[in-house]
Amino acid sequence: MSFNNFLYNFSEYALSRLFRVITGIKLRYRDKLDEIRIYQLEEKDPNILNSIKEKIWNDFEIKSKIMPEIIEIPKNIRRGNFIITTDAARIVNDKIERPKDTALLFITKYGITPFPFLSTRILQTIFPILGTSYILYGICFITTLNERLQQEIIDYAAVHEIGHLLGKHGYPLK
């Protein structure tokens, strides 16, 4: 393992420990996922969705299903060109019923940020977050940054966030 991979893995571990210290909540990862439902927050190229579906199968052997409906989130969840994922996760978790071992993956063209603050959105413009996971809900969000990202980066972001739900942090995931 290279030094860069070591630092990355350590930072992922440190973030999970920091979360527990601050909140007192021990994250409960899933031992397995039976299915991942892939949703769009706006119309996406089917090739993007199919590539993500294939990558999830290749890396985890988890069945994925591309859902035909586009999920509309309230306008107050968007700030400019950003979606506030913390609020969006709470809303879609209540809105979409699913079995316990089914995760949801949402794909958007908008930038994503967990916080509505202007300072975080400015920082995200310079150093964008490509994906975020909400382990307690079993929900992930990834961005295509208005279709500007290469497909392999989008695929990696999706697999990385699904890996978080399964308790796999860092790189490589396996």
C-alpha positions in Angstrom: 0.0 0.0 0.0 1.4 3.4 -0.9 1.8 6.2 1.5 -1.0 8.2 -0.2 -3.4 5.2 0.2 -2.4 4.9 3.8 -3.1 8.6 4.5 -6.4 8.3 2.7 -7.5 5.2 4.6 -6.4 6.7 7.9 -8.4 9.9 7.2 -11.5 7.9 6.4 -11.1 5.9 9.6 -10.5 9.1 11.6 -13.6 10.7 10.3 -15.8 7.8 11.4 -14.2 7.9 14.8 -14.7 11.7 15.1 -18.4 11.2 14.2 -18.8 8.8 17.1 -17.0 11.1 19.5 -19.0 14.1 18.6 -22.5 12.5 18.2 -22.2 9.5 20.5 -23.7 7.4 17.7 -21.9 4.2 16.7 -22.5 3.8 13.0 -24.1 0.5 12.2 -22.9 -0.6 8.8 -24.8 -3.1 6.8 -23.4 -6.6 6.6 -24.9 -7.0 3.2 -27.1 -5.2 0.7 -29.6 -7.1 -1.3 -30.3 -4.4 -3.8 -29.4 -0.8 -4.7 -32.0 1.3 -6.3 -30.6 4.0 -8.5 -32.6 7.2 -8.8 -32.2 10.3 -10.8 -32.9 13.8 -9.5 -33.1 15.0 -13.1 -33.0 13.3 -16.5 -29.7 11.5 -17.0 -28.1 9.8 -20.0 -29.0 6.1 -19.7 -25.4 5.2 -20.5 -24.3 6.9 -17.2 -26.8 4.9 -15.2 -26.0 1.6 -16.9 -22.3 2.1 -16.3 -22.8 2.7 -12.6 -25.1 -0.3 -12.4 -22.4 -2.5 -14.0 -19.6 -1.1 -11.9 -21.6 -1.9 -8.7 -22.1 -5.5 -9.8 -18.5 -5.9 -10.8 -17.1 -4.6 -7.5 -19.7 -5.9 -5.0 -21.9 -8.4 -6.8 -25.0 -6.5 -5.6 -28.0 -6.2 -7.9 -28.9 -2.7 -8.9 -32.1 -1.5 -10.3 -32.4 1.8 -12.3 -35.7 3.3 -11.2 -37.6 5.0 -14.0 -39.1 7.9 -12.0 -37.2 11.1 -11.4 -37.3 12.1 -7.8 -38.3 15.7 -7.2 -36.9 17.3 -4.1 -38.3 20.6 -2.7 -36.8 23.8 -4.0 -35.7 24.8 -0.5 -33.2 21.9 -0.5 -31.3 23.6 -3.3 -29.1 26.6 -2.8 -27.9 27.9 -6.1 -26.3 25.1 -8.0 -26.0 22.9 -4.9 -28.2 20.3 -3.2 -28.1 20.2 0.6 -27.8 16.4 0.9 -28.4 16.2 4.7 -31.9 17.6 4.2 -32.5 15.7 1.0 -31.6 12.4 2.6 -34.0 12.9 5.4 -36.9 13.8 3.0 -36.3 10.9 0.6 -35.9 8.4 3.5 -39.4 9.3 4.6 -40.7 9.4 1.1 -39.4 6.1 -0.4 -40.3 2.8 1.3 -38.0 -0.1 0.8 -36.8 -3.3 2.5 -34.1 -2.9 5.2 -31.3 -4.3 3.1 -32.0 -2.0 0.1 -29.9 1.1 -0.4 -30.8 4.2 -2.4 -28.3 5.9 -4.8 -29.3 9.4 -6.1 -27.5 10.9 -9.1 -27.6 14.6 -9.8 -26.0 17.2 -12.0 -25.9 19.7 -9.2 -23.0 20.1 -6.8 -23.6 18.4 -3.4 -22.9 19.6 0.0 -24.0 18.5 3.5 -24.4 22.0 4.8 -26.3 25.1 3.5 -23.6 27.6 4.5 -22.2 29.9 1.8 -18.7 29.2 3.0 -19.1 25.5 2.4 -20.6 26.0 -1.0 -17.6 28.3 -2.0 -15.2 25.6 -0.8 -17.2 22.9 -2.7 -16.8 25.0 -5.9 -13.0 24.8 -5.5 -12.8 21.3 -4.1 -16.0 19.5 -5.1 -17.5 16.6 -3.2 -18.3 13.9 -5.7 -20.4 11.8 -3.3 -21.7 11.5 0.2 -23.3 8.7 2.1 -25.8 8.7 4.9 -25.1 5.4 6.7 -28.0 5.6 9.1 -30.5 6.0 6.2 -28.7 3.7 3.7 -28.7 6.6 1.1 -26.0 7.9 -1.1 -25.8 10.9 -3.4 -23.3 11.4 -6.3 -22.9 14.3 -8.7 -21.9 14.4 -12.4 -21.1 18.1 -12.0 -23.4 19.0 -14.8 -22.1 16.0 -16.9 -18.5 17.3 -16.8 -17.0 14.3 -15.0 -15.6 11.4 -16.9 -17.6 8.2 -16.6 -14.9 6.3 -14.7 -14.9 9.0 -12.0 -18.7 8.9 -11.7 -18.5 5.1 -11.4 -15.7 5.3 -8.8 -17.8 7.8 -6.7 -20.8 5.5 -6.8 -18.8 2.5 -5.7 -17.0 4.5 -3.1 -20.2 5.7 -1.5 -21.8 2.2 -1.6 -18.6 0.9 0.1 -19.2 3.3 3.0 -22.6 1.8 3.6 -21.0 -1.6 3.9 -18.3 -0.3 6.2 -15.5 -0.3 3.6 -13.5 2.9 3.8 -10.6 4.0 1.8 -9.0 2.6 -1.3 -9.0 -0.1 -2.5 -12.4 -1.1 -1.2 -11.9 -4.8 -1.1 
